[in-house]
């Protein structure tokens, strides 16, 4: 399976996003501190940067991202918002948003290793799209794993799950209460630029 192995801090700096968006609160890069960057970008460069930003944050490669765009454009409503909703509904992102993993990369690995069930059935496909009413749970046999034990301890980290997801503290289970709305996506993304890029 193809993976995006680009250095986090370096790529975040290039795309103009905070590593905290990726779940890395302490990462930074000392590369090119003066930043001799070209001040003015072309319209195409701005649009491309926006697309690369979304792909990098969610860990999606070009072929799959293009399929998401085509699916979003066939759905009713605004294509850009539909696109963000689709990538937000990915199982690896939901696992991260529920606080079962520290980063989306870690979430993708945990899903790949078969640690989660959706509605009682094991799902090991990170790109699986959740639906309203789906129950995402850590598999019974995986609960003794150190990564999950810390989530049920007394000093378990507090998780601020988005409004479209529900999770009770110290229970390794979450529910999709509704589809994610545009305001649930807490990243500075101008999705209309991505639509313009693909529309050319």
Backbone as CSV, one residue per row, in Angstrom:
resi,resn,N_x,N_y,N_z,CA_x,CA_y,CA_z,C_x,C_y,C_z
1,UNK,0.837,-1.190,0.000,0.000,0.000,0.000,0.876,1.246,0.000
2,UNK,0.552,2.207,-0.835,1.342,3.443,-0.932,1.170,4.288,0.316
3,UNK,2.260,4.888,0.764,2.212,5.735,1.957,2.872,7.067,1.662
4,UNK,2.426,8.090,2.385,3.062,9.400,2.302,4.067,9.484,3.446
5,UNK,5.359,9.440,3.126,6.390,9.413,4.166,7.142,10.748,4.280
6,UNK,6.528,11.832,3.822,7.206,13.131,3.866,7.411,13.594,5.311
7,UNK,8.542,14.275,5.593,8.778,14.796,6.948,7.670,15.777,7.340
8,UNK,7.095,15.569,8.511,5.937,16.352,8.952,6.249,17.847,9.057
9,UNK,7.269,18.192,9.857,7.533,19.609,10.132,7.921,20.365,8.858
10,UNK,8.748,19.741,8.035,9.196,20.387,6.797,8.016,20.634,5.857
11,UNK,7.138,19.623,5.728,5.992,19.741,4.823,4.987,20.764,5.357
12,UNK,4.792,20.782,6.668,3.863,21.753,7.273,4.332,23.176,6.997
13,UNK,5.643,23.393,7.116,6.183,24.736,6.873,5.961,25.134,5.415
14,UNK,6.196,24.190,4.507,6.042,24.476,3.079,4.591,24.804,2.723
15,UNK,3.655,24.130,3.399,2.234,24.327,3.093,1.588,25.432,3.927
16,UNK,2.340,25.949,4.891,1.822,27.052,5.706,0.787,26.628,6.728
17,UNK,0.949,25.395,7.285,0.012,24.944,8.323,0.779,24.591,9.590
18,UNK,0.094,24.600,10.710,0.723,24.280,11.984,0.793,22.762,12.158
19,UNK,1.919,22.227,12.668,1.996,20.785,12.930,0.912,20.316,13.908
20,UNK,0.364,21.243,14.716,-0.701,20.890,15.660,-1.938,20.374,14.932
21,UNK,-2.167,20.842,13.708,-3.297,20.380,12.898,-3.168,18.886,12.626
22,UNK,-1.921,18.416,12.533,-1.641,17.016,12.259,-1.635,16.179,13.536
23,UNK,-1.731,16.864,14.691,-1.686,16.143,15.956,-0.310,16.168,16.600
24,UNK,0.633,16.904,16.000,1.996,16.998,16.534,2.171,18.371,17.174
25,UNK,2.129,18.421,18.502,2.175,19.719,19.165,3.594,20.242,19.343
26,UNK,4.606,19.356,19.283,5.971,19.805,19.589,6.917,19.764,18.399
27,UNK,6.388,19.492,17.228,7.272,19.412,16.062,7.530,20.801,15.473
28,UNK,8.772,21.017,15.053,9.102,22.241,14.331,10.348,21.977,13.494
29,UNK,10.581,22.812,12.535,11.762,22.637,11.696,12.642,23.883,11.772
30,UNK,13.949,23.650,11.763,14.893,24.775,11.789,15.447,25.010,10.382
31,UNK,14.957,24.263,9.423,15.423,24.383,8.045,14.992,25.729,7.449
32,UNK,15.904,26.403,6.806,15.627,27.677,6.126,14.915,28.686,7.031
33,UNK,15.523,29.035,8.192,14.837,29.939,9.137,14.541,31.320,8.577
34,UNK,15.416,31.811,7.695,15.191,33.136,7.108,14.033,33.140,6.138
35,UNK,13.807,32.002,5.525,12.675,31.847,4.621,12.734,32.723,3.386
36,UNK,13.712,32.492,2.515,13.798,33.264,1.270,12.794,32.706,0.255
37,UNK,11.529,32.913,0.544,10.464,32.383,-0.309,9.988,33.478,-1.268
38,UNK,9.541,33.042,-2.448,8.948,34.011,-3.375,7.679,34.570,-2.773
39,UNK,7.580,35.887,-2.751,6.429,36.510,-2.087,5.128,36.290,-2.867
40,UNK,5.173,36.487,-4.181,3.948,36.419,-4.958,3.816,35.061,-5.628
41,UNK,2.661,34.414,-5.420,2.406,33.112,-6.034,1.392,33.275,-7.147
42,UNK,1.516,32.436,-8.164,0.539,32.455,-9.243,-0.788,31.884,-8.744
43,UNK,-1.840,32.140,-9.487,-3.166,31.619,-9.126,-3.138,30.091,-9.054
44,UNK,-2.460,29.479,-10.030,-2.352,28.015,-10.053,-1.619,27.500,-8.812
45,UNK,-0.535,28.183,-8.432,0.256,27.761,-7.265,-0.578,27.826,-5.984
46,UNK,-1.411,28.848,-5.870,-2.270,28.999,-4.681,-3.288,27.863,-4.626
47,UNK,-3.887,27.558,-5.778,-4.879,26.476,-5.840,-4.229,25.125,-5.538
48,UNK,-3.060,24.902,-6.128,-2.347,23.638,-5.925,-1.956,23.470,-4.464
49,UNK,-1.498,24.551,-3.837,-1.098,24.517,-2.435,-2.264,24.097,-1.542
50,UNK,-3.458,24.598,-1.874,-4.647,24.269,-1.073,-4.980,22.778,-1.191
51,UNK,-4.854,22.258,-2.402,-5.114,20.826,-2.610,-4.081,19.977,-1.871
52,UNK,-2.793,20.373,-1.988,-1.720,19.622,-1.335,-1.888,19.626,0.190
53,UNK,-2.405,20.748,0.695,-2.625,20.884,2.139,-3.623,19.834,2.630
54,UNK,-4.773,19.731,1.949,-5.811,18.776,2.362,-5.312,17.340,2.213
55,UNK,-4.640,17.057,1.094,-4.104,15.716,0.863,-3.118,15.332,1.961
56,UNK,-2.255,16.265,2.345,-1.225,15.978,3.346,-1.831,15.775,4.738
57,UNK,-2.744,16.658,5.118,-3.355,16.563,6.447,-4.081,15.234,6.628
58,UNK,-4.839,14.820,5.613,-5.614,13.581,5.735,-4.851,12.343,5.260
59,UNK,-3.645,12.538,4.731,-2.832,11.399,4.311,-3.377,10.679,3.093
60,UNK,-3.832,11.443,2.109,-4.438,10.857,0.910,-3.530,11.120,-0.289
61,UNK,-3.368,10.121,-1.127,-2.572,10.289,-2.343,-3.449,10.778,-3.493
62,UNK,-2.809,11.223,-4.576,-3.517,11.925,-5.655,-4.659,11.127,-6.285
63,UNK,-4.420,9.868,-6.600,-5.446,9.073,-7.298,-6.731,8.981,-6.467
64,UNK,-6.567,8.703,-5.191,-7.743,8.574,-4.323,-8.422,9.924,-4.106
65,UNK,-7.613,10.975,-3.998,-8.175,12.307,-3.797,-9.008,12.719,-5.000
66,UNK,-8.542,12.374,-6.181,-9.279,12.682,-7.414,-10.635,11.961,-7.409
67,UNK,-10.641,10.712,-6.930,-11.900,9.949,-6.855,-12.868,10.611,-5.874
68,UNK,-12.326,11.123,-4.754,-13.176,11.844,-3.800,-13.788,13.075,-4.459
69,UNK,-12.975,13.786,-5.247,-13.476,14.988,-5.919,-14.604,14.633,-6.889
70,UNK,-14.407,13.580,-7.665,-15.432,13.169,-8.639,-16.726,12.761,-7.932
71,UNK,-16.577,12.068,-6.803,-17.755,11.672,-6.022,-18.453,12.909,-5.449
72,UNK,-17.656,13.869,-4.950,-18.203,15.101,-4.364,-18.950,15.929,-5.402
73,UNK,-18.418,15.966,-6.636,-19.056,16.772,-7.678,-20.381,16.156,-8.142
74,UNK,-20.541,14.842,-7.942,-21.789,14.173,-8.334,-22.856,14.269,-7.241
75,UNK,-22.450,14.704,-6.045,-23.399,14.826,-4.926,-24.110,16.175,-4.993
76,UNK,-25.342,16.244,-4.455,-26.015,17.552,-4.409,-25.315,18.486,-3.418
77,UNK,-25.424,19.790,-3.652,-24.785,20.756,-2.761,-23.476,21.268,-3.328
78,UNK,-22.692,21.945,-2.486,-21.427,22.537,-2.918,-20.340,21.470,-2.991
79,UNK,-19.678,21.408,-4.136,-18.655,20.374,-4.356,-17.543,20.444,-3.313
80,UNK,-17.062,21.656,-3.017,-15.974,21.818,-2.055,-16.332,21.297,-0.674
81,UNK,-17.529,21.634,-0.208,-17.968,21.173,1.114,-18.197,19.667,1.121
82,UNK,-18.733,19.149,0.013,-18.924,17.698,-0.105,-17.584,16.968,-0.028
83,UNK,-16.569,17.546,-0.670,-15.231,16.944,-0.679,-14.664,16.868,0.731
84,UNK,-14.766,17.966,1.475,-14.259,17.979,2.847,-15.036,17.013,3.734
85,UNK,-16.340,16.909,3.485,-17.157,15.976,4.265,-16.721,14.532,4.013
86,UNK,-16.425,14.211,2.771,-15.991,12.847,2.431,-14.673,12.486,3.122
87,UNK,-13.678,13.384,3.054,-12.384,13.055,3.675,-12.497,13.031,5.197
88,UNK,-13.404,13.840,5.740,-13.603,13.863,7.195,-14.263,12.576,7.684
89,UNK,-15.033,11.916,6.814,-15.737,10.686,7.187,-14.874,9.433,7.085
90,UNK,-13.633,9.569,6.647,-12.729,8.410,6.583,-12.557,7.804,7.976
91,UNK,-12.483,6.480,8.040,-12.379,5.806,9.338,-11.127,6.217,10.102
92,UNK,-9.986,6.356,9.409,-8.766,6.749,10.129,-8.913,8.140,10.747
93,UNK,-9.594,9.056,10.049,-9.819,10.389,10.600,-10.776,10.339,11.785
94,UNK,-11.803,9.502,11.697,-12.781,9.374,12.785,-12.109,8.813,14.039
95,UNK,-11.240,7.821,13.853,-10.488,7.243,14.979,-9.640,8.323,15.652
96,UNK,-9.000,9.163,14.841,-8.195,10.275,15.368,-9.078,11.297,16.078
97,UNK,-10.198,11.666,15.460,-11.099,12.681,16.023,-11.745,12.212,17.333
98,UNK,-11.928,10.899,17.475,-12.506,10.360,18.717,-11.461,10.258,19.831
99,UNK,-10.203,10.508,19.484,-9.145,10.482,20.495,-8.548,9.116,20.726
100,UNK,-8.812,8.160,19.833,-8.245,6.814,19.980,-6.802,6.755,19.483
101,UNK,-6.336,7.810,18.829,-4.954,7.900,18.338,-4.490,9.337,18.471
102,UNK,-3.173,9.522,18.620,-2.609,10.863,18.815,-2.532,11.644,17.501
103,UNK,-2.348,10.928,16.408,-2.231,11.569,15.090,-3.016,10.745,14.065
104,UNK,-3.253,11.332,12.899,-3.949,10.584,11.838,-3.078,9.456,11.308
105,UNK,-1.768,9.662,11.307,-0.857,8.591,10.861,-0.959,7.383,11.786
106,UNK,-0.979,7.661,13.092,-1.112,6.567,14.061,-2.466,5.888,13.899
107,UNK,-3.518,6.691,13.677,-4.869,6.143,13.494,-4.923,5.216,12.288
108,UNK,-4.268,5.642,11.196,-4.254,4.827,9.976,-3.580,3.482,10.239
109,UNK,-2.490,3.510,11.008,-1.769,2.276,11.323,-2.621,1.354,12.202
110,UNK,-3.292,1.938,13.202,-4.141,1.137,14.095,-5.298,0.482,13.339
111,UNK,-5.885,1.236,12.390,-6.981,0.686,11.572,-6.441,-0.439,10.691
112,UNK,-5.287,-0.210,10.080,-4.657,-1.236,9.223,-4.400,-2.532,9.974
113,UNK,-4.064,-2.407,11.249,-3.748,-3.582,12.061,-4.998,-4.252,12.636
114,UNK,-6.165,-3.737,12.258,-7.417,-4.400,12.624,-7.864,-4.244,14.069
115,UNK,-7.569,-3.085,14.675,-7.937,-2.871,16.081,-9.370,-2.349,16.271
116,UNK,-10.083,-2.056,15.179,-11.402,-1.420,15.316,-12.519,-2.216,14.636
117,UNK,-13.705,-2.042,15.191,-14.905,-2.600,14.567,-15.867,-1.458,14.254
118,UNK,-16.639,-1.626,13.213,-17.715,-0.696,12.883,-18.997,-1.501,12.902
119,UNK,-19.900,-1.139,13.814,-21.150,-1.884,14.007,-20.887,-3.362,14.284
120,UNK,-19.825,-3.620,15.070,-19.524,-4.993,15.485,-18.691,-5.806,14.512
121,UNK,-18.403,-5.262,13.331,-17.606,-5.995,12.334,-16.238,-5.350,12.171
122,UNK,-15.201,-6.182,12.132,-13.835,-5.645,11.996,-13.676,-4.952,10.643
123,UNK,-13.132,-3.742,10.690,-12.840,-2.989,9.464,-11.381,-2.556,9.541
124,UNK,-10.585,-2.965,8.538,-9.165,-2.598,8.545,-8.787,-1.763,7.312
125,UNK,-9.775,-1.011,6.809,-9.560,-0.147,5.653,-9.632,1.318,6.110
126,UNK,-8.505,2.031,6.151,-8.497,3.422,6.640,-9.448,4.344,5.882
127,UNK,-9.670,4.078,4.584,-10.505,4.967,3.770,-12.000,4.631,3.859
128,UNK,-12.359,3.652,4.691,-13.774,3.289,4.865,-14.562,4.533,5.292
129,UNK,-15.669,4.813,4.617,-16.467,6.003,4.939,-17.579,5.653,5.925
130,UNK,-17.559,6.300,7.087,-18.580,6.035,8.100,-19.887,6.723,7.716
131,UNK,-20.979,6.194,8.253,-22.310,6.769,8.007,-22.952,7.139,9.344
132,UNK,-24.031,7.912,9.262,-24.760,8.299,10.479,-25.261,7.031,11.177
133,UNK,-25.037,6.963,12.487,-25.480,5.810,13.266,-24.414,4.749,13.448
134,UNK,-23.325,4.823,12.682,-22.250,3.831,12.820,-21.618,3.928,14.207
135,UNK,-21.318,2.757,14.774,-20.662,2.693,16.084,-19.239,2.172,15.870
136,UNK,-18.268,3.000,16.215,-16.854,2.639,16.052,-16.325,2.262,17.425
137,UNK,-15.725,1.079,17.512,-15.309,0.563,18.809,-13.949,-0.117,18.709
138,UNK,-13.172,-0.025,19.799,-11.909,-0.764,19.856,-12.258,-2.228,20.080
139,UNK,-11.673,-3.101,19.270,-11.952,-4.527,19.344,-11.639,-5.059,20.740
140,UNK,-12.460,-5.963,21.234,-12.307,-6.519,22.588,-10.891,-7.031,22.821
141,UNK,-10.345,-7.778,21.853,-9.011,-8.378,22.020,-7.884,-7.347,21.976
142,UNK,-8.192,-6.111,21.565,-7.158,-5.065,21.470,-7.140,-4.154,22.690
143,UNK,-8.098,-4.319,23.582,-8.227,-3.362,24.701,-7.103,-3.432,25.717
144,UNK,-6.378,-4.571,25.728,-5.242,-4.698,26.650,-3.991,-4.029,26.092
145,UNK,-4.050,-3.595,24.828,-2.947,-2.888,24.178,-2.646,-1.602,24.956
146,UNK,-1.355,-1.331,25.175,-0.956,-0.149,25.967,-1.514,1.148,25.392
147,UNK,-1.608,1.223,24.063,-2.103,2.444,23.416,-3.541,2.743,23.825
148,UNK,-4.332,1.695,24.092,-5.742,1.893,24.453,-5.957,1.902,25.963
149,UNK,-5.070,1.222,26.697,-5.215,1.182,28.164,-5.154,2.585,28.753
150,UNK,-4.267,3.418,28.189,-4.118,4.778,28.726,-5.383,5.610,28.530
151,UNK,-6.228,5.219,27.566,-7.453,5.981,27.289,-8.565,5.689,28.287
152,UNK,-8.401,4.607,29.065,-9.431,4.264,30.060,-8.921,4.464,31.493
153,UNK,-7.684,4.925,31.626,-7.125,5.177,32.960,-7.778,6.411,33.577
154,UNK,-7.565,6.583,34.884,-8.159,7.738,35.585,-7.634,9.056,35.039
155,UNK,-6.376,9.051,34.619,-5.777,10.285,34.078,-5.834,10.317,32.546
156,UNK,-6.849,9.666,32.000,-7.010,9.620,30.534,-7.146,11.039,29.986
157,UNK,-6.525,11.302,28.826,-6.624,12.653,28.243,-8.070,12.999,27.884
158,UNK,-8.406,14.268,28.081,-9.758,14.731,27.735,-9.823,14.940,26.227
159,UNK,-10.838,14.381,25.609,-10.977,14.468,24.151,-12.125,15.413,23.804
160,UNK,-11.821,16.411,22.994,-12.865,17.313,22.515,-13.292,16.863,21.125
161,UNK,-14.154,15.874,21.091,-14.622,15.350,19.807,-15.519,16.381,19.128
162,UNK,-15.503,16.449,17.808,-16.384,17.389,17.100,-17.851,17.038,17.329
163,UNK,-18.745,17.991,17.050,-20.170,17.815,17.364,-20.821,16.643,16.632
164,UNK,-20.272,16.259,15.497,-20.905,15.180,14.739,-20.550,13.787,15.261
165,UNK,-19.621,13.739,16.234,-19.245,12.462,16.846,-19.549,12.481,18.338
166,UNK,-19.920,11.328,18.876,-20.200,11.215,20.318,-19.294,10.150,20.921
167,UNK,-18.671,10.509,22.051,-17.847,9.530,22.759,-17.902,9.802,24.249
168,UNK,-18.163,8.766,25.013,-18.182,8.907,26.472,-16.780,8.677,26.998
169,UNK,-16.409,9.418,28.043,-15.066,9.287,28.601,-14.860,7.881,29.155
170,UNK,-13.643,7.373,28.985,-13.228,6.058,29.483,-13.953,4.878,28.843
171,UNK,-14.668,5.137,27.762,-15.305,4.036,27.017,-14.737,4.071,25.607
172,UNK,-14.213,2.954,25.166,-13.539,2.903,23.862,-14.542,2.682,22.734
173,UNK,-15.510,3.582,22.699,-16.572,3.464,21.704,-17.045,4.861,21.319
174,UNK,-17.310,5.051,20.044,-17.822,6.337,19.565,-18.929,6.106,18.557
175,UNK,-19.801,7.092,18.419,-20.935,6.980,17.501,-20.960,8.188,16.566
176,UNK,-21.310,7.924,15.312,-21.473,9.012,14.340,-22.894,9.551,14.501
177,UNK,-23.024,10.721,15.145,-24.341,11.281,15.444,-24.977,11.926,14.212
178,UNK,-24.139,12.520,13.375,-24.634,13.164,12.147,-23.459,13.327,11.196
179,UNK,-23.729,13.747,9.972,-22.650,13.978,9.015,-21.912,15.264,9.391
180,UNK,-20.601,15.309,9.159,-19.856,16.531,9.518,-20.297,17.729,8.678
181,UNK,-20.459,18.866,9.339,-20.797,20.117,8.648,-19.501,20.880,8.365
182,UNK,-19.571,21.883,7.533,-18.372,22.652,7.178,-17.704,23.249,8.410
183,UNK,-18.506,23.731,9.369,-17.933,24.371,10.556,-17.254,23.374,11.505
184,UNK,-17.462,22.070,11.283,-16.807,21.063,12.114,-15.354,20.832,11.700
185,UNK,-14.976,21.342,10.544,-13.618,21.151,10.046,-12.792,22.353,10.480
186,UNK,-11.905,22.113,11.431,-11.227,23.213,12.129,-9.889,23.604,11.498
187,UNK,-9.762,23.424,10.197,-8.529,23.817,9.524,-8.805,24.991,8.589
188,UNK,-7.818,25.855,8.402,-8.013,26.965,7.457,-7.888,26.459,6.012
189,UNK,-9.007,26.019,5.446,-9.012,25.488,4.078,-9.963,26.324,3.230
190,UNK,-9.500,26.708,2.067,-10.366,27.394,1.103,-10.684,26.392,-0.006
191,UNK,-11.723,25.598,0.259,-12.028,24.475,-0.634,-12.416,24.898,-2.047
192,UNK,-12.902,26.142,-2.202,-13.292,26.604,-3.541,-12.084,26.654,-4.482
193,UNK,-10.875,26.828,-3.909,-9.661,26.849,-4.727,-9.377,25.459,-5.321
194,UNK,-9.690,24.415,-4.541,-9.494,23.039,-5.028,-10.457,22.747,-6.171
195,UNK,-11.694,23.216,-5.988,-12.721,23.021,-7.041,-12.301,23.739,-8.319
196,UNK,-11.782,24.962,-8.165,-11.325,25.724,-9.329,-10.174,25.014,-10.039
197,UNK,-9.272,24.414,-9.251,-8.129,23.718,-9.825,-8.578,22.517,-10.671
198,UNK,-9.496,21.727,-10.129,-9.964,20.535,-10.828,-10.914,20.879,-11.981
199,UNK,-11.499,22.063,-11.925,-12.463,22.450,-12.963,-11.790,22.912,-14.256
200,UNK,-10.479,23.124,-14.206,-9.766,23.668,-15.375,-9.737,22.662,-16.521
